[in-house]
Amino acid sequence: MPIDDLISLTSKERILLYLVDFTNMEERYELPSDLIQETISYCTGVQRKHLSKYLDDLLRENLIVERKAHIQGMKQRMNGYYLSPAGYSRGCEIRERVGSVEVDVKDDGHTKRMRVCEVDEATPARITYCDIVREAIAHGELTLPDLLSIDAKKREALEAKERSTDIYKRALQTAWRDGQVTATERFLIEELRKHLHITDTQHQSLEAEILKKVAQDHMEFLRVYRGVLEVALSDGKISGPEVDILKMLRKTFMISREEHDQILVDVESYVCGPPGCIGQDAK
């Protein structure tokens, strides 16, 4: 049956077929979200857990390019993938072969035979060759209602994945809020990661982003704490309400005793001169 010609496409061929619609990406500073792993996985029907392997194979074969770039609609830079010149030539060959395949498209009890290249023209919706291949693999047949709902299903799937990523990111931020993750927190995070189907690559990217922010925030907290210490020591002594305020700041900013002692030595030297000018209460 002709539809078997679509179902028999390999995963790497489906990736090349999908990416052939995106040209001149090397000239763009910002890449479309269509070129990140999450979208490529959905649009090609290649499972996310297997996609990295196929992308690595295509990279080694010099058929695709991997580039970390700003992605439309996303805050952090991510890896995007597009075809090399050799990959584009190969993708065009696959596209021409797929376009000539004749398939049966069912609609309201009727069946119409048409070539894949004619399906998009016969519908009001924008349908790519890769959409048609994915639907054929998923259902073993092509129906007009399914083809017409492709865009809506794609948006729904990607929005659901984005919500899952946001939930996981917030959980990671909570776990790292004090600058360290306990064994219990790590276990709970790992269970949530499995439940939300967050890949190792996604986890590593999100955690690196959060750790960078935690470090930046902590440096800012230390800077503010030092400023308060300098004001408190301006009269050569820390006493009364100043002691309580500093203790409250240390707790709020999660400043360790070692960090406090080091800052205190630096500030004392800066404000008072030689060590020993500060009262015992501040310590």
MOJO-V616431 format. One record per residue. N is the residue number from 1. PHI is phi in radians with two decimals (999 if undefined). BURIAL is + if it has 16 or more other C-alpha atoms within 10 Angstrom, else -. Layout:
# MOJO-V616431
n->N phi->PHI burial->BURIAL
n->N phi->PHI burial->BURIAL
This chain:
# MOJO-V616431
n->1 phi->999 burial->-
n->2 phi->-0.95 burial->-
n->3 phi->-1.10 burial->+
n->4 phi->-1.08 burial->-
n->5 phi->-1.13 burial->-
n->6 phi->-1.42 burial->+
n->7 phi->-1.13 burial->+
n->8 phi->-1.40 burial->-
n->9 phi->-1.05 burial->+
n->10 phi->-1.32 burial->-
n->11 phi->-1.06 burial->+
n->12 phi->-1.15 burial->+
n->13 phi->-1.14 burial->+
n->14 phi->-1.15 burial->+
n->15 phi->-1.14 burial->+
n->16 phi->-1.12 burial->+
n->17 phi->-1.08 burial->+
n->18 phi->-1.16 burial->+
n->19 phi->-1.27 burial->+
n->20 phi->-1.15 burial->+
n->21 phi->-1.37 burial->+
n->22 phi->-2.04 burial->-
n->23 phi->-2.07 burial->-
n->24 phi->1.01 burial->-
n->25 phi->-1.24 burial->+
n->26 phi->-1.14 burial->-
n->27 phi->-1.59 burial->-
n->28 phi->-1.70 burial->-
n->29 phi->-1.27 burial->-
n->30 phi->-1.92 burial->-
n->31 phi->-1.73 burial->+
n->32 phi->-1.23 burial->+
n->33 phi->-1.16 burial->+
n->34 phi->-1.11 burial->+
n->35 phi->-1.82 burial->+
n->36 phi->-1.56 burial->+
n->37 phi->-1.03 burial->+
n->38 phi->-1.01 burial->+
n->39 phi->-1.26 burial->+
n->40 phi->-1.02 burial->+
n->41 phi->-1.03 burial->+
n->42 phi->-1.16 burial->+
n->43 phi->-1.24 burial->+
n->44 phi->-1.67 burial->+
n->45 phi->1.38 burial->+
n->46 phi->-1.52 burial->+
n->47 phi->-1.02 burial->-
n->48 phi->-1.01 burial->+
n->49 phi->-1.20 burial->-
n->50 phi->-1.76 burial->-
n->51 phi->-1.07 burial->+
n->52 phi->-1.00 burial->-
n->53 phi->-1.11 burial->-
n->54 phi->-1.17 burial->-
n->55 phi->-1.15 burial->+
n->56 phi->-1.09 burial->-
n->57 phi->-1.07 burial->-
n->58 phi->-1.17 burial->+
n->59 phi->-1.14 burial->+
n->60 phi->-1.11 burial->-
n->61 phi->-1.48 burial->-
n->62 phi->1.03 burial->-
n->63 phi->-1.73 burial->+
n->64 phi->-2.34 burial->+
n->65 phi->-2.09 burial->+
n->66 phi->-1.90 burial->+
n->67 phi->-2.52 burial->-
n->68 phi->-1.40 burial->-
n->69 phi->-2.68 burial->+
n->70 phi->-1.21 burial->+
n->71 phi->-1.99 burial->+
n->72 phi->-0.97 burial->-
n->73 phi->1.40 burial->-
n->74 phi->-2.19 burial->-
n->75 phi->-1.39 burial->-
n->76 phi->-1.68 burial->-
n->77 phi->-1.21 burial->+
n->78 phi->-2.47 burial->+
n->79 phi->-1.32 burial->-
n->80 phi->-2.03 burial->+
n->81 phi->-2.30 burial->+
n->82 phi->-2.58 burial->+
n->83 phi->-1.38 burial->+
n->84 phi->-1.36 burial->+
n->85 phi->-0.96 burial->-
n->86 phi->-1.16 burial->-
n->87 phi->-1.16 burial->+
n->88 phi->-1.14 burial->+
n->89 phi->-1.06 burial->-
n->90 phi->-1.17 burial->+
n->91 phi->-1.10 burial->+
n->92 phi->-1.14 burial->+
n->93 phi->-1.09 burial->-
n->94 phi->-1.14 burial->+
n->95 phi->-1.08 burial->+
n->96 phi->-1.13 burial->-
n->97 phi->-1.16 burial->-
n->98 phi->-1.17 burial->+
n->99 phi->-1.07 burial->+
n->100 phi->-1.51 burial->-
n->101 phi->-1.22 burial->+
n->102 phi->-1.63 burial->+
n->103 phi->-2.30 burial->+
n->104 phi->-1.66 burial->+
n->105 phi->-2.00 burial->+
n->106 phi->-1.63 burial->+
n->107 phi->-2.72 burial->-
n->108 phi->0.93 burial->-
n->109 phi->1.49 burial->-
n->110 phi->-1.91 burial->-
n->111 phi->-2.19 burial->-
n->112 phi->-2.13 burial->-
n->113 phi->-1.57 burial->-
n->114 phi->-2.67 burial->-
n->115 phi->-1.35 burial->+
n->116 phi->-1.01 burial->+
n->117 phi->-1.15 burial->+
n->118 phi->-1.66 burial->-
n->119 phi->-1.13 burial->+
n->120 phi->-1.06 burial->+
n->121 phi->-1.17 burial->-
n->122 phi->-1.52 burial->-
n->123 phi->-2.21 burial->-
n->124 phi->-1.32 burial->-
n->125 phi->-1.57 burial->-
n->126 phi->-1.45 burial->-
n->127 phi->-2.17 burial->+
n->128 phi->-1.58 burial->+
n->129 phi->-1.02 burial->+
n->130 phi->-1.15 burial->+
n->131 phi->-1.02 burial->+
n->132 phi->-1.14 burial->+
n->133 phi->-1.12 burial->+
n->134 phi->-1.09 burial->+
n->135 phi->-1.14 burial->+
n->136 phi->-1.13 burial->+
n->137 phi->-1.20 burial->+
n->138 phi->-1.23 burial->-
n->139 phi->-2.04 burial->-
n->140 phi->1.32 burial->-
n->141 phi->-2.78 burial->+
n->142 phi->-2.11 burial->+
n->143 phi->-2.17 burial->+
n->144 phi->-1.08 burial->+
n->145 phi->-1.01 burial->-
n->146 phi->-1.14 burial->+
n->147 phi->-1.14 burial->+
n->148 phi->-1.24 burial->+
n->149 phi->-1.67 burial->-
n->150 phi->-1.02 burial->+
n->151 phi->-1.06 burial->-
n->152 phi->-1.11 burial->-
n->153 phi->-1.16 burial->-
n->154 phi->-1.12 burial->-
n->155 phi->-1.06 burial->-
n->156 phi->-1.09 burial->-
n->157 phi->-1.14 burial->-
n->158 phi->-1.24 burial->-
n->159 phi->-1.16 burial->-
n->160 phi->-1.12 burial->-
n->161 phi->-1.17 burial->+
n->162 phi->-1.12 burial->-
n->163 phi->-1.12 burial->-
n->164 phi->-1.09 burial->+
n->165 phi->-1.12 burial->+
n->166 phi->-1.11 burial->-
n->167 phi->-1.07 burial->-
n->168 phi->-1.15 burial->+
n->169 phi->-1.10 burial->+
n->170 phi->-1.11 burial->-
n->171 phi->-1.13 burial->+
n->172 phi->-1.10 burial->+
n->173 phi->-1.08 burial->+
n->174 phi->-1.13 burial->-
n->175 phi->-1.13 burial->+
n->176 phi->-1.65 burial->+
n->177 phi->-1.05 burial->-
n->178 phi->-1.76 burial->-
n->179 phi->1.50 burial->-
n->180 phi->-2.65 burial->-
n->181 phi->-2.08 burial->-
n->182 phi->-1.33 burial->-
n->183 phi->-1.06 burial->-
n->184 phi->-1.13 burial->-
n->185 phi->-1.10 burial->+
n->186 phi->-1.11 burial->-
n->187 phi->-1.12 burial->-
n->188 phi->-1.13 burial->-
n->189 phi->-1.09 burial->+
n->190 phi->-1.13 burial->-
n->191 phi->-1.14 burial->-
n->192 phi->-1.15 burial->+
n->193 phi->-1.05 burial->+
n->194 phi->-1.13 burial->-
n->195 phi->-1.12 burial->-
n->196 phi->-1.59 burial->-
n->197 phi->1.04 burial->-
n->198 phi->-1.50 burial->+
n->199 phi->-1.33 burial->-
n->200 phi->-1.03 burial->-
n->201 phi->-1.11 burial->-
n->202 phi->-1.09 burial->+
n->203 phi->-1.04 burial->+
n->204 phi->-1.09 burial->-
n->205 phi->-1.16 burial->-
n->206 phi->-1.14 burial->+
n->207 phi->-1.17 burial->+
n->208 phi->-1.09 burial->-
n->209 phi->-1.11 burial->-
n->210 phi->-1.20 burial->+
n->211 phi->-1.10 burial->+
n->212 phi->-1.10 burial->-
n->213 phi->-1.18 burial->-
n->214 phi->-1.05 burial->+
n->215 phi->-1.12 burial->-
n->216 phi->-1.12 burial->-
n->217 phi->-1.10 burial->-
n->218 phi->-1.15 burial->+
n->219 phi->-1.08 burial->-
n->220 phi->-1.18 burial->-
n->221 phi->-1.05 burial->+
n->222 phi->-1.10 burial->+
n->223 phi->-1.12 burial->-
n->224 phi->-1.12 burial->-
n->225 phi->-1.09 burial->+
n->226 phi->-1.09 burial->+
n->227 phi->-1.07 burial->-
n->228 phi->-1.15 burial->+
n->229 phi->-1.07 burial->+
n->230 phi->-1.07 burial->+
n->231 phi->-1.16 burial->-
n->232 phi->-1.09 burial->+
n->233 phi->-1.59 burial->+
n->234 phi->-1.07 burial->-
n->235 phi->-1.73 burial->-
n->236 phi->1.51 burial->+
n->237 phi->-2.70 burial->+
n->238 phi->-1.85 burial->+
n->239 phi->-2.71 burial->-
n->240 phi->1.03 burial->-
n->241 phi->-1.05 burial->-
n->242 phi->-1.04 burial->+
n->243 phi->-1.10 burial->-
n->244 phi->-1.15 burial->-
n->245 phi->-1.11 burial->-
n->246 phi->-1.14 burial->+
n->247 phi->-1.12 burial->+
n->248 phi->-1.12 burial->-
n->249 phi->-1.14 burial->-
n->250 phi->-1.06 burial->+
n->251 phi->-1.21 burial->-
n->252 phi->-1.15 burial->-
n->253 phi->-1.50 burial->+
n->254 phi->0.96 burial->+
n->255 phi->-1.60 burial->+
n->256 phi->-1.27 burial->-
n->257 phi->-1.05 burial->-
n->258 phi->-1.09 burial->-
n->259 phi->-1.12 burial->-
n->260 phi->-1.06 burial->+
n->261 phi->-1.09 burial->-
n->262 phi->-1.17 burial->-
n->263 phi->-1.11 burial->+
n->264 phi->-1.07 burial->+
n->265 phi->-1.09 burial->-
n->266 phi->-1.11 burial->+
n->267 phi->-1.19 burial->+
n->268 phi->-1.03 burial->+
n->269 phi->-1.14 burial->-
n->270 phi->-1.24 burial->-
n->271 phi->-1.55 burial->+
n->272 phi->-1.80 burial->+
n->273 phi->1.70 burial->-
n->274 phi->-1.04 burial->-
n->275 phi->-1.00 burial->-
n->276 phi->1.93 burial->-
n->277 phi->-1.53 burial->-
n->278 phi->-1.77 burial->+
n->279 phi->-1.28 burial->-
n->280 phi->-1.18 burial->-
n->281 phi->-1.01 burial->-
n->282 phi->-1.16 burial->+
n->283 phi->-1.55 burial->-
